[in-house]
């Protein structure tokens, strides 16, 4: 579990310091109540999925631009089929799946 990542995402206005990698290393300096370790553990899966979604979207955008867009342009010129273009899009989605 990445406590710092959770705190940045879920407690953006809180003030805190991490002097290590565990909950015991968290020094809470905010007026907000310090979250319990159990709360952070519950947020961890959500934060991971958000990160995976952002990564998938970035990777897809790059792949679309570099791989499927050229096929689309060929399709527009009659040099490729629409199905080739759609197949490439589907292949990119499979390669960079969004989290469930």
GUDO-826644 format. One record per residue (C-alpha): x, y, z. Coordinates in steps of 0.25 Angstrom, whole numbers, plus 5000, padded with zeros to 4 digits. Each point is the difference from the previous one (the first is absolute). Example, Ala and Ser with C-alpha at 12.3 -4.5 7.8 and 13.67 -1.06 7.14 Angstrom:
504949825031 500650144998 
//
This chain:
500050005000 500550144996 499650095011 500550124994 499349984987 498749975008 500150135008 500350094988 498849944993 499050005011 500550105010 500550114990 499950125010 500649925012 501450035005 500949885004 501449944999 500449864997 501349965007 500049864994 499049914993 499149955011 498850065007 500850025012 500950094992 498950094997 500150135008 498650074999 500150165001 498750034994 498750055008 499349894993 499849875008 501249914996 499449884992 500149865007 500849904993 498849924997 499450124992 501250014992 500049854997 498650014995 500450124991 501249934994 499349914990 499250124995 501350084999 500749894992 498849994990 500050154998 501549994997 499849884991 498950084992 500950124998 501149914995 499149934991 499450124994 501450064998 500549874993 498850004992 500150144995 501449984996 499749874993 498850064993 500850114995 501249924995 499349874995 498550024997 500050144995 500949974989 499149884996 498850105001 500750094990 500249894991 498649965001 499650144996 500949994988 499449864996 501449935003 499449925012 498749955004 499150055012 500149865006 501650015000 499850135008 499049955010 500849875002 501250095004 499150085009 499549875007 501549945001 500450135007 498949995010 500349865003 501550035002 499750125009 498749955008 499350095009 499849955014 498749935004 
//
